[in-house]
Amino acid sequence: MWPGNVRELNNVIERAAVLAPDDRIDVDDLPEELRELEARLDPGTSAVRPVHSEDSGVQPYRDAVLEAKRSIIRRALEATGGHQTRAAELLKVRQPYLARLIKNLGVPKP
């Protein structure tokens, strides 16, 4: 279920198409707030599940994936002395996409 109007949906799709690293739009190309909303949708309905904090000692999947991405990007930046274009080449992604990931994931400069 889209939470906004058609014009907003069009803008999100256009932005994702422009910023996607290749010719396919992936979930990671969508705004963070949409990915969070999608993760909380109850399967088979449009109801949003409440977020619960469990003390299981296991990192939620989404948090683990985000941390893995941060780590991969940090290592590439360290290997290239902080040079984003070379890091993007190492990671086999376009530099604008890497720059967006760095910003969205809050990756610190080496």
PAZAPA-4460 file (N, C-alpha, C; in steps of 0.05 Angstrom, whole numbers, plus 32768, in hexadecimal, padded with zeros to 4 digits):
% residues 110
    n_x    n_y    n_z   ca_x   ca_y   ca_z    c_x    c_y    c_z   seq   type   mol
   8011   7FE9   8000   8000   8000   8000   8012   8019   8000     1      M     A
   800E   802B   7FED   801D   8043   7FEB   8011   8058   7FFF     2      W     A
   8022   8064   8010   8018   8076   8024   8012   8093   801B     3      P     A
   8019   8099   8002   8016   80B4   7FF8   8004   80B6   7FE0     4      G     A
   8006   80CC   7FD1   7FF6   80CF   7FB9   8005   80C6   7FA0     5      N     A
   7FF8   80C7   7F8A   8004   80BD   7F71   801D   80CD   7F69     6      V     A
   801B   80E7   7F6D   8032   80F9   7F66   804A   80F2   7F77     7      R     A
   8046   80EC   7F90   805D   80E4   7FA1   8068   80CA   7F98     8      E     A
   8057   80B7   7F91   8060   809D   7F87   8071   80A1   7F6E     9      L     A
   8067   80B1   7F5C   8076   80B6   7F43   8091   80C2   7F49    10      N     A
   8093   80D5   7F5C   80AC   80E1   7F63   80C0   80CD   7F6F    11      N     A
   80B6   80BB   7F80   80C7   80A6   7F8C   80D2   8094   7F77    12      V     A
   80C0   808B   7F64   80C9   8079   7F4F   80DD   8086   7F3D    13      I     A
   80D8   809F   7F35   80EB   80AD   7F24   8106   80B1   7F32    14      E     A
   8106   80B8   7F4B   811F   80BB   7F5A   812E   80A0   7F5C    15      R     A
   8120   808B   7F62   812C   8071   7F64   8138   8068   7F49    16      A     A
   812A   806E   7F33   8134   8067   7F18   814E   8076   7F12    17      A     A
   814F   808F   7F19   8167   809F   7F14   817F   8097   7F25    18      V     A
   817A   8090   7F3E   818F   808A   7F51   8197   806D   7F53    19      L     A
   8187   805B   7F47   818D   803F   7F49   81A8   8039   7F3C    20      A     A
   81B7   8026   7F47   81D2   8020   7F3D   81D2   8012   7F22    21      P     A
   81BC   8007   7F1A   81BA   7FFA   7F00   819E   7FFE   7EF4    22      D     A
   8196   7FEE   7EE2   817C   7FF2   7ED5   8164   7FE6   7EE4    23      D     A
   8169   7FDE   7EFD   8154   7FD2   7F0D   8150   7FE1   7F27    24      R     A
   8138   7FE7   7F2E   8132   7FF4   7F48   812F   7FDF   7F5D    25      I     A
   813E   7FE1   7F73   813D   7FCE   7F88   8131   7FDB   7FA1    26      D     A
   812A   7FCC   7FB5   811E   7FD6   7FCD   8131   7FEB   7FDA    27      V     A
   814B   7FE6   7FD8   815E   7FF9   7FE4   815F   8014   7FD6    28      D     A
   8153   8015   7FBE   8152   802F   7FB0   813B   8040   7FB8    29      D     A
   8129   8035   7FC9   8112   8044   7FD2   8119   8053   7FEC    30      L     A
   8109   8068   7FF2   810F   8077   800B   810D   8066   8024    31      P     A
   811D   806D   8037   811F   805D   8050   8104   805A   805E    32      E     A
   80F4   806F   805E   80DA   806D   806C   80C8   8059   805F    33      E     A
   80CA   8055   8045   80B9   8041   8037   80C3   8025   803E    34      L     A
   80DD   8022   803F   80E8   8007   8046   80E0   7FFF   8062    35      R     A
   80E1   8013   8074   80D9   800D   8090   80BB   8006   8092    36      E     A
   80AA   8015   8083   808E   800F   8083   8088   7FF3   8077    37      L     A
   8096   7FEC   8061   8092   7FD2   8055   8099   7FBB   8068    38      E     A
   80AE   7FBF   8078   80B7   7FAB   808A   80A3   7FA6   80A1    39      A     A
   8092   7FBA   80A5   807F   7FB7   80BB   8063   7FAF   80B2    40      R     A
   805F   7FAC   8098   8045   7FA4   808E   803F   7F87   8095    41      L     A
   8026   7F83   809E   801D   7F68   80A4   8018   7F59   808A    42      D     A
   8024   7F41   8085   8020   7F33   806C   8002   7F2E   8067    43      P     A
   7FF9   7F33   804F   7FDD   7F2E   8048   7FCA   7F44   804F    44      G     A
   7FD3   7F59   805C   7FC2   7F6F   8063   7FD0   7F89   805E    45      T     A
   7FC3   7F9F   8063   7FD1   7FB9   8061   7FD6   7FC4   807C    46      S     A
   7FD3   7FB4   8091   7FD7   7FBD   80AC   7FF5   7FBE   80B3    47      A     A
   7FFC   7FD3   80C2   8018   7FD6   80CA   801B   7FCA   80E6    48      V     A
   802F   7FB8   80E8   8034   7FAC   8102   8043   7FC0   8114    49      R     A
   803E   7FC1   812E   804D   7FD2   813F   806A   7FC8   8142    50      P     A
   807C   7FDA   8146   8098   7FD2   814A   809C   7FCA   8167    51      V     A
   80A7   7FB2   816B   80AD   7FA8   8186   80CB   7FA6   818A    52      H     A
   80D4   7FAC   81A2   80F0   7FA9   81A9   80F2   7F90   81B9    53      S     A
   8100   7F7C   81AE   8104   7F63   81BC   8120   7F61   81C5    54      E     A
   8124   7F56   81DD   813F   7F53   81E8   8149   7F37   81E2    55      D     A
   814B   7F2F   81C8   8153   7F15   81C1   8171   7F13   81BD    56      S     A
   817F   7F2A   81BB   819B   7F29   81B6   81A2   7F26   8198    57      G     A
   818D   7F23   8188   8192   7F20   816B   818B   7F3A   815E    58      V     A
   819D   7F43   814D   8199   7F5C   813E   8184   7F58   8129    59      Q     A
   8170   7F6A   8127   815C   7F67   8112   8169   7F66   80F7    60      P     A
   815D   7F58   80E5   8168   7F53   80CA   816F   7F6E   80BC    61      Y     A
   815C   7F80   80BC   8161   7F9A   80AF   8179   7FA9   80BA    62      R     A
   817B   7FA9   80D5   8192   7FB6   80E1   81AC   7FA9   80DA    63      D     A
   81AC   7F8E   80D9   81C4   7F7F   80D1   81CC   7F85   80B4    64      A     A
   81B8   7F87   80A2   81BE   7F8D   8086   81CA   7FA9   8084    65      V     A
   81BE   7FBC   8091   81C8   7FD7   8090   81E5   7FD9   809B    66      L     A
   81EA   7FCB   80B1   8205   7FCB   80BC   8219   7FBE   80A9    67      E     A
   8210   7FA8   809C   8222   7F9B   8088   8228   7FAE   8071    68      A     A
   8215   7FBC   8068   8219   7FD0   8052   822D   7FE5   805B    69      K     A
   8229   7FF0   8073   823C   8004   807E   8258   7FF9   807F    70      R     A
   825B   7FE1   8088   8276   7FD4   808B   8283   7FD1   806F    71      S     A
   8274   7FC7   805C   827F   7FC3   8041   8288   7FDE   8035    72      I     A
   8278   7FF2   8038   827F   800D   802D   8297   8018   803C    73      I     A
   8297   8016   8057   82AE   8020   8066   82C8   8013   805D    74      R     A
   82C8   7FF8   8059   82E0   7FEA   8050   82E9   7FF3   8034    75      R     A
   82D6   7FF7   8022   82DD   8001   8007   82E9   801D   8008    76      A     A
   82DD   802E   8019   82E8   8049   801C   8304   8049   8028    77      L     A
   8307   8038   803C   8322   8036   8049   8337   802C   8034    78      E     A
   832F   8018   8024   8341   800D   8010   8349   8021   7FFA    79      A     A
   8338   8035   7FF6   833D   8049   7FE1   8345   8064   7FED    80      T     A
   834B   8065   8006   8353   807E   8013   833C   8092   8013    81      G     A
   8323   8089   8014   830C   809A   8015   8303   80A4   7FFA    82      G     A
   830F   809B   7FE5   8307   80A3   7FCA   82EE   8095   7FC0    83      H     A
   82D8   80A4   7FBF   82BE   8097   7FB9   82BC   808B   7F9D    84      Q     A
   82C8   8098   7F89   82C6   808D   7F6E   82D4   8072   7F6C    85      T     A
   82EC   8070   7F78   82FB   8056   7F78   82ED   8042   7F89    86      R     A
   82E1   804A   7FA0   82D2   8038   7FB1   82BA   802D   7FA1    87      A     A
   82AC   803E   7F92   8295   8035   7F82   829E   8021   7F6D    88      A     A
   82B5   8026   7F61   82C0   8013   7F4D   82C5   7FF8   7F5B    89      E     A
   82D1   7FF9   7F73   82D7   7FE0   7F82   82BD   7FD0   7F87    90      L     A
   82A9   7FDF   7F8F   828F   7FD3   7F97   827E   7FCC   7F7E    91      L     A
   8286   7FD5   7F67   8277   7FD0   7F4E   825C   7FDD   7F4F    92      K     A
   825B   7FF7   7F59   8243   8007   7F59   824A   8022   7F4D    93      V     A
   8236   8032   7F45   823B   804D   7F3C   8241   805F   7F53    94      R     A
   8252   8073   7F4F   825A   8085   7F64   8242   8094   7F70    95      Q     A
   822F   809E   7F61   8219   80AC   7F6D   8209   809A   7F80    96      P     A
   8206   8081   7F79   81F9   806E   7F8B   8208   806A   7FA5    97      Y     A
   8223   8067   7FA2   8233   8064   7FBA   8231   807D   7FCC    98      L     A
   8232   8094   7FC0   822F   80AD   7FCF   8215   80AE   7FDE    99      A     A
   8200   80A5   7FD1   81E5   80A4   7FDE   81E5   8090   7FF5   100      R     A
   81F1   8079   7FF1   81F3   8065   8007   8203   8070   801E   101      L     A
   8219   807D   8019   8229   8089   802E   8219   809D   803E   102      I     A
   820A   80AD   8031   81FA   80C1   803E   81E3   80B4   804E   103      K     A
   81D4   80A2   8041   81BD   8096   804D   81C4   8083   8064   104      N     A
   81DB   8076   8062   81E3   8063   8077   81F3   8071   808D   105      L     A
   81FB   808A   8088   820B   8098   809C   8227   808C   809F   106      G     A
   8233   8085   8089   824E   807A   8089   8262   8090   808E   107      V     A
   8272   808E   80A3   8285   80A3   80A9   829D   80A2   8095   108      P     A
   82A9   80B9   8090   82C0   80BA   807F   82D8   80AE   808D   109      K     A
   82E9   809F   807E   8300   8092   808B   8315   80A5   8094   110      P     A
***
